[in-house]
């Protein structure tokens, strides 16, 4: 019984380290993607600051802001998914 527990413990420690490393890489990639998309959003909104208000309102009624939100969401999802799959491969779990 002691030998079995020792074998399980010897297998669990490296696996736990890999899982924790993968989670760490995942968190870093999610935070990095979020910060990058927030910075891009800020740049887009800053470049639209010189556009007249009436044009901005018409663009809003036409759904441009919803479409822009969808594009940013898709970019965030793609970057995050890519980062997580790379983190899992790096940790040797996938």
Secondary structure as GFF3:
##gff-version 3
##sequence-region A 1 94
A	DSSP	alpha_helix	2	47	.	.	.	ID=ss1
A	DSSP	three_ten_helix	48	50	.	.	.	ID=ss2
A	DSSP	alpha_helix	53	62	.	.	.	ID=ss3
A	DSSP	alpha_helix	64	91	.	.	.	ID=ss4
###
